[in-house]
Amino acid sequence: MENIKNTSPLRGAELNPFFVTGFSDGEACFHLAIGKNPKYKNGYYVNPGFSIVLHKKDQSLLEKIQAYFAGIGTIRKQGDKFIQFRVFSIEDLKVIIDHFEKYPLITQKQIDYKLFKKALELIKNKEHLTLDGFQKIVNIRASMNKGLPETLKIAFPDVIPNTKPLVTSSEIRDPNWVVGFTEGEGCFFVKISENKNKENYQIILGFQVTQHSRDTLLLKSLITFFNCGRVEQYYGGSAVIFVVTKLSDIIENIIPFFENYPLVGSKAKDFEDFKKIAKLMKSKVHLTPAGLEEIRKIKSGMNSLRVYSQQEEK
């Protein structure tokens, strides 16, 4: 972690483009909505779209992302706890495509992006209005995300999914990508384990990034990037985590990085609490009853336990 540049994910009032790509690698979705509509020759419509769904506590971050994309799309509530930024207009999707052509995705999501882009070209050329062209789009849709729902498999029994190769090389081109990806997939945590009599206890402070096992190579590259940590299997092997729990690595590598490249969403609050606990542990205060209690108090307000008031959400 030497020679860290002091470059924020924010460039003035604008998000850094690599931050946007990193965050999208973790949270964005490229999709092709297909449904029945009798006004079309084949009886079906297709709506291409780009979307990001977040907890309402990150509304300000979603607004920054919308502003980065020149104000296109809409932000709407999705239930009581979530909000969604979505872009459906063909003209507006050009802004999305332009960004990811300049600042490419590096997770397996780049394959979905390329398939999405291919379908978008068919739609722009009006090929979706023909039976053959629409079948091509369904074939593409069958290879994206989680594939076709059962209703579409029945409606289009002759589907031949597009080839979907695995991404085998993922180069982290800019530190701001790591910040964006962490904002989406990272976690700053503290675990307190103790025996039944609460006489002995262990405190583990950690930073982790979780991803599907398809992106194991990418997560392994974080070991080199941060010069610390390890990659472990998670959820029975379907996911992997890059995790750092050695206190010296956290103090010397992880904390300095995020101080130089600050988080800009709600996770920034968890990072500040994370730093407080690291400072207590570095000074050995956590070995005292008072120190343990202070850490418990900080932990009780981190991550999903954090209570957001209306003032904080603003």
C-alpha positions as CSV (number, residue, x, y, z in Angstrom):
1,M,0.0,0.0,0.0
2,E,2.8,2.4,-0.8
3,N,2.5,5.6,-2.9
4,I,-1.2,6.1,-2.4
5,K,-2.4,9.1,-4.3
6,N,-4.8,11.5,-2.6
7,T,-7.6,11.2,-5.2
8,S,-11.1,11.2,-3.9
9,P,-14.0,9.2,-5.5
10,L,-15.6,12.7,-5.9
11,R,-14.2,15.0,-8.5
12,G,-15.7,18.3,-7.3
13,A,-19.4,17.5,-7.1
14,E,-19.0,14.6,-9.6
15,L,-18.3,11.0,-8.8
16,N,-15.1,9.5,-10.1
17,P,-15.9,7.3,-13.2
18,F,-13.9,4.4,-11.8
19,F,-16.0,4.6,-8.6
20,V,-19.2,4.4,-10.7
21,T,-17.9,1.3,-12.5
22,G,-16.7,-0.4,-9.3
23,F,-20.0,0.3,-7.6
24,S,-21.9,-1.0,-10.7
25,D,-19.8,-4.1,-10.7
26,G,-21.2,-4.8,-7.3
27,E,-24.8,-3.4,-7.5
28,A,-26.0,-2.7,-11.0
29,C,-28.1,-4.8,-13.3
30,F,-28.5,-4.9,-17.1
31,H,-31.8,-6.5,-18.0
32,L,-34.1,-7.2,-20.8
33,A,-37.8,-7.2,-19.7
34,I,-39.9,-9.4,-22.0
35,G,-43.7,-9.7,-21.7
36,K,-46.9,-10.2,-23.7
37,N,-48.3,-7.4,-25.9
38,P,-50.8,-8.3,-28.6
39,K,-50.1,-5.1,-30.6
40,Y,-46.7,-6.6,-31.8
41,K,-46.4,-9.1,-34.6
42,N,-45.0,-11.8,-32.3
43,G,-47.2,-10.9,-29.4
44,Y,-44.3,-9.9,-27.1
45,Y,-42.4,-6.7,-26.2
46,V,-38.9,-6.2,-25.0
47,N,-37.7,-3.3,-22.7
48,P,-34.0,-3.0,-22.2
49,G,-32.9,-1.4,-18.9
50,F,-30.1,-0.5,-16.5
51,S,-30.9,-0.3,-12.8
52,I,-29.5,-0.1,-9.3
53,V,-31.5,-0.9,-6.1
54,L,-30.3,0.3,-2.7
55,H,-31.6,0.7,0.8
56,K,-33.2,4.1,1.3
57,K,-30.4,5.1,3.6
58,D,-28.2,5.5,0.4
59,Q,-30.6,7.8,-1.5
60,S,-28.0,10.5,-1.6
61,L,-25.5,8.2,-3.2
62,L,-28.1,7.1,-5.8
63,E,-28.8,10.7,-6.5
64,K,-25.0,11.3,-7.1
65,I,-25.0,8.4,-9.5
66,Q,-28.0,9.8,-11.4
67,A,-26.2,13.2,-11.5
68,Y,-23.1,11.5,-12.8
69,F,-25.1,10.1,-15.7
70,A,-26.3,13.6,-16.6
71,G,-29.6,13.3,-14.7
72,I,-31.1,10.6,-16.9
73,G,-33.4,8.0,-15.6
74,T,-35.6,8.0,-12.5
75,I,-35.3,7.3,-8.8
76,R,-38.3,5.7,-7.3
77,K,-39.3,4.0,-4.0
78,Q,-39.4,0.2,-4.1
79,G,-41.4,-0.9,-1.1
80,D,-40.8,0.7,2.3
81,K,-37.0,0.2,2.6
82,F,-35.6,0.4,-0.9
83,I,-35.1,2.8,-3.8
84,Q,-34.3,2.2,-7.4
85,F,-32.5,4.1,-10.1
86,R,-33.5,2.9,-13.5
87,V,-32.9,3.9,-17.1
88,F,-35.1,2.5,-19.9
89,S,-35.0,5.1,-22.7
90,I,-33.0,3.9,-25.7
91,E,-31.5,7.4,-26.0
92,D,-30.6,7.5,-22.3
93,L,-29.1,4.1,-22.4
94,K,-26.5,5.5,-24.8
95,V,-25.2,7.5,-21.9
96,I,-24.8,4.3,-19.9
97,I,-23.1,2.5,-22.7
98,D,-20.7,5.3,-23.4
99,H,-19.6,5.2,-19.7
100,F,-18.9,1.5,-19.6
101,E,-17.1,1.6,-23.0
102,K,-14.6,4.1,-21.5
103,Y,-14.5,2.5,-18.0
104,P,-15.2,-1.2,-18.4
105,L,-16.6,-3.5,-15.8
106,I,-14.1,-6.1,-14.6
107,T,-16.3,-8.7,-12.8
108,Q,-18.3,-11.4,-14.6
109,K,-21.0,-8.7,-15.0
110,Q,-19.1,-7.5,-18.0
111,I,-20.4,-10.5,-19.9
112,D,-24.0,-9.5,-19.1
113,Y,-23.1,-6.0,-20.3
114,K,-21.8,-7.2,-23.6
115,L,-24.9,-9.4,-24.2
116,F,-27.1,-6.4,-23.2
117,K,-25.3,-4.2,-25.6
118,K,-25.7,-6.8,-28.4
119,A,-29.5,-6.9,-27.7
120,L,-29.6,-3.1,-27.7
121,E,-28.2,-3.0,-31.2
122,L,-30.9,-5.4,-32.4
123,I,-33.5,-3.1,-30.9
124,K,-32.0,0.0,-32.3
125,N,-32.1,-1.6,-35.8
126,K,-35.8,-2.6,-35.3
127,E,-34.9,-6.3,-35.6
128,H,-37.0,-7.0,-32.5
129,L,-40.1,-6.3,-34.6
130,T,-39.4,-9.4,-36.7
131,L,-39.9,-13.0,-35.5
132,D,-36.3,-13.9,-36.2
133,G,-34.9,-10.8,-34.6
134,F,-37.0,-11.3,-31.4
135,Q,-35.8,-14.9,-31.2
136,K,-32.3,-13.6,-31.2
137,I,-33.1,-11.3,-28.3
138,V,-34.7,-14.1,-26.4
139,N,-31.6,-16.2,-27.0
140,I,-29.5,-13.4,-25.5
141,R,-31.9,-13.0,-22.6
142,A,-31.5,-16.7,-21.8
143,S,-27.8,-16.2,-21.2
144,M,-28.1,-13.1,-19.0
145,N,-28.3,-12.9,-15.2
146,K,-30.4,-15.9,-14.0
147,G,-31.7,-16.9,-17.5
148,L,-35.3,-17.1,-18.7
149,P,-38.2,-17.5,-16.4
150,E,-40.4,-20.7,-16.9
151,T,-43.1,-18.7,-18.7
152,L,-40.7,-17.6,-21.4
153,K,-39.1,-21.0,-21.7
154,I,-42.6,-22.4,-22.5
155,A,-43.4,-19.5,-24.9
156,F,-40.0,-19.8,-26.8
157,P,-39.1,-23.6,-26.8
158,D,-36.5,-23.2,-29.5
159,V,-34.1,-21.0,-27.5
160,I,-30.4,-21.4,-28.2
161,P,-28.6,-19.4,-25.4
162,N,-25.6,-17.3,-26.5
163,T,-22.2,-18.5,-25.4
164,K,-21.3,-16.9,-22.0
165,P,-17.5,-17.3,-21.4
166,L,-16.0,-16.7,-18.0
167,V,-13.9,-13.6,-17.5
168,T,-10.4,-14.9,-16.7
169,S,-8.4,-11.7,-16.4
170,S,-9.6,-8.7,-14.3
171,E,-7.2,-5.8,-13.9
172,I,-7.9,-3.2,-11.3
173,R,-7.0,-0.1,-13.2
174,D,-7.7,2.6,-10.6
175,P,-8.1,2.6,-6.7
176,N,-11.4,4.4,-7.0
177,W,-12.8,1.2,-8.6
178,V,-12.0,-0.6,-5.3
179,V,-13.8,2.1,-3.3
180,G,-16.9,1.8,-5.5
181,F,-16.8,-2.0,-5.3
182,T,-16.4,-1.8,-1.5
183,E,-19.3,0.6,-1.3
184,G,-21.4,-2.1,-2.9
185,E,-19.9,-5.4,-1.7
186,G,-17.7,-4.6,1.2
187,C,-18.2,-4.7,5.0
188,F,-16.4,-3.4,8.0
189,F,-17.2,-5.6,11.0
190,V,-16.3,-6.6,14.5
191,K,-17.0,-9.9,16.2
192,I,-17.0,-10.5,19.9
193,S,-16.9,-14.2,21.1
194,E,-16.9,-15.2,24.7
195,N,-17.5,-18.3,26.9
196,K,-20.8,-18.9,28.7
197,N,-19.5,-17.3,31.9
198,K,-18.4,-14.3,29.9
199,E,-15.0,-14.5,31.7
200,N,-13.0,-14.8,28.5
201,Y,-13.6,-13.1,25.2
202,Q,-12.0,-12.5,21.8
203,I,-12.5,-9.5,19.6
204,I,-12.0,-9.8,15.9
205,L,-12.0,-6.7,13.7
206,G,-12.3,-7.3,10.0
207,F,-12.8,-6.0,6.5
208,Q,-14.3,-8.2,3.8
209,V,-15.5,-8.1,0.3
210,T,-18.0,-10.8,-0.9
211,Q,-18.6,-12.0,-4.4
212,H,-19.8,-15.0,-6.4
213,S,-17.2,-17.7,-6.7
214,R,-17.1,-17.0,-10.5
215,D,-15.0,-13.9,-9.5
216,T,-12.5,-15.8,-7.3
217,L,-9.6,-14.5,-9.4
218,L,-10.7,-10.9,-9.0
219,L,-10.9,-11.2,-5.2
220,K,-7.5,-12.9,-5.1
221,S,-6.1,-9.8,-6.9
222,L,-7.2,-7.7,-3.9
223,I,-4.6,-9.6,-1.8
224,T,-2.0,-8.1,-4.1
225,F,-3.7,-4.7,-4.2
226,F,-3.9,-4.3,-0.4
227,N,-0.7,-6.4,0.2
228,C,-2.6,-8.4,2.9
229,G,-5.7,-10.6,3.5
230,R,-6.9,-13.9,2.2
231,V,-9.7,-15.4,0.1
232,E,-12.0,-18.0,1.6
233,Q,-15.1,-19.9,0.4
234,Y,-18.4,-18.8,1.7
235,Y,-22.0,-20.1,1.6
236,G,-20.9,-23.6,0.8
237,G,-18.6,-22.5,-2.0
238,S,-21.1,-20.5,-4.1
239,A,-19.5,-17.3,-2.9
240,V,-16.0,-16.2,-1.9
241,I,-14.8,-13.5,0.4
242,F,-11.6,-11.4,0.5
243,V,-11.1,-10.9,4.2
244,V,-8.5,-9.1,6.4
245,T,-8.5,-9.7,10.2
246,K,-4.9,-9.1,11.2
247,L,-5.0,-5.9,13.2
248,S,-1.6,-4.7,11.9
249,D,-2.8,-5.1,8.3
250,I,-6.0,-3.2,9.1
251,I,-4.1,-0.4,10.8
252,E,-1.2,-0.2,8.2
253,N,-3.1,-1.0,4.9
254,I,-6.9,-1.0,5.0
255,I,-7.5,2.2,7.1
256,P,-4.9,4.4,5.3
257,F,-6.3,3.4,1.9
258,F,-9.9,4.4,2.8
259,E,-8.7,7.6,4.4
260,N,-7.0,8.5,1.1
261,Y,-9.9,7.3,-1.0
262,P,-13.0,8.0,1.1
263,L,-16.2,6.1,0.8
264,V,-19.1,8.4,-0.2
265,G,-22.2,6.3,0.8
266,S,-23.7,5.2,4.1
267,K,-20.8,2.7,4.5
268,A,-18.6,5.7,5.4
269,K,-20.2,5.8,8.8
270,D,-19.3,2.1,9.4
271,F,-15.8,2.9,8.4
272,E,-15.5,5.7,11.0
273,D,-16.8,3.3,13.7
274,F,-14.3,0.7,12.4
275,K,-11.5,3.1,12.9
276,K,-12.6,3.9,16.5
277,I,-12.4,0.2,17.4
278,A,-9.1,-0.2,15.7
279,K,-7.7,2.7,17.7
280,L,-9.0,1.1,21.0
281,M,-7.5,-2.3,20.1
282,K,-4.1,-0.8,19.1
283,S,-3.8,0.9,22.5
284,K,-5.0,-2.4,24.2
285,V,-8.0,-0.7,25.8
286,H,-10.1,-3.5,24.5
287,L,-8.5,-5.8,27.2
288,T,-10.2,-3.8,29.9
289,P,-13.9,-4.2,31.0
290,A,-14.5,-0.5,30.1
291,G,-12.9,-0.9,26.7
292,L,-14.9,-4.0,25.9
293,E,-18.1,-2.2,26.8
294,E,-17.2,0.8,24.6
295,I,-16.6,-1.6,21.7
296,R,-19.9,-3.3,22.3
297,K,-21.6,0.1,22.2
298,I,-19.9,1.0,18.9
299,K,-20.7,-2.4,17.4
300,S,-24.4,-2.0,18.3
301,G,-24.7,0.8,15.9
302,M,-22.8,-0.6,12.9
303,N,-24.0,-2.0,9.6
304,S,-27.6,-3.4,9.7
305,L,-27.8,-2.3,13.4
306,R,-27.4,1.3,12.6
307,V,-30.5,3.4,13.0
308,Y,-31.0,6.1,10.4
309,S,-33.0,9.1,11.4
310,Q,-34.6,11.3,8.7
311,Q,-31.9,13.9,9.4
312,E,-29.1,11.3,8.7
313,E,-30.8,10.1,5.5
314,K,-30.7,13.7,4.2
